[in-house]
Amino acid sequence: MAKGTILVVDDEPKIVSTVRAYLERDGYRVLDAHDGKQALEIFQQGQPDLIVLDLMLPEIDGLEVCRQIRRSSDVPIIMLTARQEDADKLIGLEIGADDYVTKPFSPRELVARVRVVLRRARPVAIPPAMSRLTLGELVLDEERFEATCHGQPLSLTVTEFRILAALARRPGRVLSRSQLLDALGENYEGYERTIDAHIKNLRRKLATAGTAEGCNITTVHGVGYKLDEVDQ
């Protein structure tokens, strides 16, 4: 039985073939697409558990594919990018990608990233009495990956939810980027700036609920981030 279904999207057949071989060897079922339009069609039909998505695609580019998928799904997305600039990588994270891998890459590293992101996305068995976390107007259900602020549902990716939960468990305490990466189960050096992009997304989504107690993330410059404490 396959571990899960992975959609690999890249317009370079050699890359698709290589990634497919490594993923299938690791026990995954693989779907593939070679342009953005085809990727969206296969996504709707195949309902993959994770998407490996190239940034530069014909028809519809990877960023727009990611935007469209995020309108209806929180399926984990790993971006492939040949661009070295941090700004380009962070754009992908800001529109909803969970991680990125820079070309040229090791297929083994990519498979390892797939494992980590999928493991992070799977629900963790939590006793019912401990699954609900309340901080002022912020309510997190860690068993269902559901969050509300001021009674309004928040549409969070799994990565965003885990970051918010890590902050909510320690209100008023500053967590460094490294600590937040640890909360996600990642141990890759050089990816701390991805936290900034996810925090930016969280702030934007929390702001849709207006000013609410427990829903404000503060930056402590040079240290990290914290959720403001709530008066009891």
C-alpha positions, 0 to 999 in steps of 0.5 A, a space after each residue: 500500500 502506497 504511503 501517499 500520493 504525490 503530484 510532481 509538477 515540472 516542465 523538465 521531463 528528466 526531473 519528473 522522471 528522476 523524482 518519480 523514481 525516487 519517490 516510488 522507490 520510497 513507497 509513494 504513488 506519483 502523479 505528474 504534470 508538465 505545465 500549470 494548467 495540467 497541474 490544476 486539472 490533475 490536482 482536482 482529479 487526483 486529490 494528492 497528499 502533497 504537491 512538488 511544484 516548480 516555480 517556472 512553468 508554462 501556461 500558468 506559473 507555479 506561483 499562480 498555481 499555488 495561489 489557486 490551490 490555496 483558495 480551496 485546499 491546505 494540501 502541503 506544497 513544496 516549491 522547486 525553484 532555480 532562483 537563488 534570491 531569497 525574495 523569490 523563495 519567500 514569495 512562494 512561502 507567503 502565498 502558501 507553500 510549506 517549504 522550498 527546494 532550490 535547483 539543482 537538488 539532491 533527489 534524496 533530499 527532496 524525498 526527505 523533505 516530502 517525508 518531513 512535510 507529510 509527517 507534519 501534516 498528519 494529525 497527532 493523537 492528542 487526548 481530547 481534554 488537551 486538544 483544545 487550546 484557548 487564549 483570549 479570543 483565540 481558540 485552537 483545536 489541535 485534533 482537528 487542525 481548526 482555529 478561530 479568532 473572535 469566533 471567526 474561522 481562520 483558514 490556516 495551512 498545517 504549517 501556519 497552524 503548528 506555528 500558531 499553536 507553538 506560540 499559543 502554548 507559551 503566551 508572552 514568551 518569545 520563541 526564536 525562529 529556530 524554536 519554531 522550526 523545531 516545533 514543525 519538526 524541521 532541522 534544516 539549517 538556513 531555513 529560519 527565514 521561512 518562519 518570517 513568511 509564515 508569520 506574515 501570513 498568520 498576521 494577515 489572516 488573524 487581522 481579518 478577525 479584527 483586534 482580538 485578545 490573544 490574536 496578536 503576534 509581536 516581533 521581538 527584534 533580534 530574538 523572535 516572536 510571541 503571542 501577547 499574554 491575556 489578562 485572566 
